[in-house]
Amino acid sequence: MQDQRVIIVTGGSSGIGRAAALRFAAQGDKVLITGRRPEPIHAAAAEHANIVGLVADVSSPTDAARTVAEAIDRWGRVDALINNAGAGAILPLAEATVERITDIFSVNVIGPSLLASAALPHLEKTRGAIVNVSSTFGHKPGVALSHYAASKAALEHLTRCWALELAPVGIRVNAVAAGPTESGALTGMMGLSLEQAASLKEQERAQIPLGRRGIPDDIASWIVHLVDPEAGWMTGQVIAIDGGLGLS
Ligand SMILES: NC(=O)c1ccc[n+]([C@@H]2O[C@H](COP(=O)([O-])OP(=O)(O)OC[C@H]3O[C@@H](n4cnc5c(N)ncnc54)[C@H](OP(=O)(O)O)[C@@H]3O)[C@@H](O)[C@H]2O)c1
């Protein structure tokens, strides 16, 4: 029988991260989820006995080592790191400030890098996997999205560089690039009002060739598959799961 695997999912209390955590847990993996707010973390952890929550902020440099240490202290191994937590903003260039740009890059680029670095010795032991969660806008330009888009473009290129660097030690690194997906993101990290979010959702739906926005499970199923041994010969790839938006 295969040993029980241990998966870290950042931003596991909502949306795509929560759906991925539930899928890993349902197939028997132990899952450590992180998030900044305790209540949603506790609520998500209560949904399955295999899920444990940790209040941790991806933008805090000390939380990367603390997150990996929590998984090791509990279960002694790490098989996969899912860099899912993200930050973004509708941010026209004229309104860009050092604080707003730094807020985005510290969650989308620096945090995933520090987490991957901290997890490295453990992933090497398990010949594990890293999955980074990018966006259609990691490779498609968007108005007033330049810093979010550039941070996801950086994450996509980190994916390819890490894949090459870590292949000799058996660690695979891939990314999913999600299209517009039902979650807390528009009113949460993008800071839109309910009315603004509803109008943007309708615009997005109209632009998506397959005619609908995604649901978290559309993305989560690919995250889980990329960790699976069946994807064992795949590394350095960015899979677009976006209803065809990236083609339009
Ligand atoms: N939904 C979309 O349309 C879409 C499209 C493309 C890409 N994505 C990407 O998908 C990922 C997940 O987004 P989602 O749509 O599922 O969003 P969501 O429903 O808002 O969930 C975000 C999760 O991340 C956590 N989080 C946010 N900032 C964090 C931080 N600094 N440290 C730790 N946890 C943090 C949130 O909890 P707390 O707020 O309590 O910290 C929450 O658990 C992001 O990387 C996003 O860029 C989403």
The ligand as a MOL file (V3000), in Angstrom:
LIG
                    3D

  0  0  0     0  0            999 V3000
M  V30 BEGIN CTAB
M  V30 COUNTS 48 52 0 0 0
M  V30 BEGIN ATOM
M  V30 1 N -11.2670 33.0140 -9.5160 0
M  V30 2 C -10.7390 33.3660 -10.6610 0
M  V30 3 O -11.4310 33.8680 -11.5740 0
M  V30 4 C -9.2810 33.1160 -10.9200 0
M  V30 5 C -8.8220 33.2080 -12.2380 0
M  V30 6 C -7.4810 32.9970 -12.4950 0
M  V30 7 C -6.6180 32.6910 -11.4660 0
M  V30 8 N -7.0700 32.6090 -10.1970 0 CHG=1
M  V30 9 C -6.1010 32.3090 -9.1320 0
M  V30 10 O -6.5730 31.2390 -8.3680 0
M  V30 11 C -6.0300 31.3360 -7.0560 0
M  V30 12 C -7.1230 31.1190 -6.0360 0
M  V30 13 O -8.0910 32.1420 -6.2050 0
M  V30 14 P -9.6560 31.9250 -5.9230 0
M  V30 15 O -10.3520 32.4600 -7.0950 0
M  V30 16 O -9.9460 30.5470 -5.4640 0 CHG=-1
M  V30 17 O -9.8390 33.0130 -4.7420 0
M  V30 18 P -10.6500 33.0200 -3.3730 0
M  V30 19 O -11.9150 32.2580 -3.4330 0
M  V30 20 O -10.7080 34.4790 -3.0040 0
M  V30 21 O -9.6710 32.2580 -2.3640 0
M  V30 22 C -8.4160 32.7810 -2.0470 0
M  V30 23 C -7.8240 31.9670 -0.9150 0
M  V30 24 O -6.4820 32.4160 -0.6530 0
M  V30 25 C -6.3770 32.8700 0.6970 0
M  V30 26 N -5.3800 33.9380 0.7000 0
M  V30 27 C -5.4520 35.1400 0.1190 0
M  V30 28 N -4.3290 35.8360 0.3420 0
M  V30 29 C -3.5280 35.0340 1.1060 0
M  V30 30 C -2.2550 35.1830 1.6910 0
M  V30 31 N -1.5560 36.3250 1.5540 0
M  V30 32 N -1.7400 34.1580 2.4030 0
M  V30 33 C -2.4470 33.0160 2.5660 0
M  V30 34 N -3.6580 32.8130 2.0510 0
M  V30 35 C -4.1940 33.8220 1.3330 0
M  V30 36 C -7.7930 33.2810 1.0850 0
M  V30 37 O -8.0230 33.2560 2.4760 0
M  V30 38 P -7.7500 34.6000 3.3580 0
M  V30 39 O -8.4050 35.7340 2.6260 0
M  V30 40 O -8.3710 34.3090 4.6790 0
M  V30 41 O -6.2680 34.7380 3.4520 0
M  V30 42 C -8.5690 32.1600 0.4110 0
M  V30 43 O -8.4590 30.9540 1.1400 0
M  V30 44 C -5.3130 32.6950 -6.9910 0
M  V30 45 O -3.9260 32.5200 -7.1640 0
M  V30 46 C -5.8970 33.4470 -8.1640 0
M  V30 47 O -5.0080 34.4270 -8.6880 0
M  V30 48 C -8.3920 32.8120 -9.9020 0
M  V30 END ATOM
M  V30 BEGIN BOND
M  V30 1 1 1 2
M  V30 2 2 2 3
M  V30 3 1 2 4
M  V30 4 1 4 5
M  V30 5 2 4 48
M  V30 6 2 5 6
M  V30 7 1 6 7
M  V30 8 2 7 8
M  V30 9 1 8 9
M  V30 10 1 8 48
M  V30 11 1 9 10
M  V30 12 1 9 46
M  V30 13 1 10 11
M  V30 14 1 11 12
M  V30 15 1 11 44
M  V30 16 1 12 13
M  V30 17 1 13 14
M  V30 18 2 14 15
M  V30 19 1 14 16
M  V30 20 1 14 17
M  V30 21 1 17 18
M  V30 22 2 18 19
M  V30 23 1 18 20
M  V30 24 1 18 21
M  V30 25 1 21 22
M  V30 26 1 22 23
M  V30 27 1 23 24
M  V30 28 1 23 42
M  V30 29 1 24 25
M  V30 30 1 25 26
M  V30 31 1 25 36
M  V30 32 1 26 27
M  V30 33 1 26 35
M  V30 34 2 27 28
M  V30 35 1 28 29
M  V30 36 1 29 30
M  V30 37 2 29 35
M  V30 38 1 30 31
M  V30 39 2 30 32
M  V30 40 1 32 33
M  V30 41 2 33 34
M  V30 42 1 34 35
M  V30 43 1 36 37
M  V30 44 1 36 42
M  V30 45 1 37 38
M  V30 46 2 38 39
M  V30 47 1 38 40
M  V30 48 1 38 41
M  V30 49 1 42 43
M  V30 50 1 44 45
M  V30 51 1 44 46
M  V30 52 1 46 47
M  V30 END BOND
M  V30 END CTAB
M  END
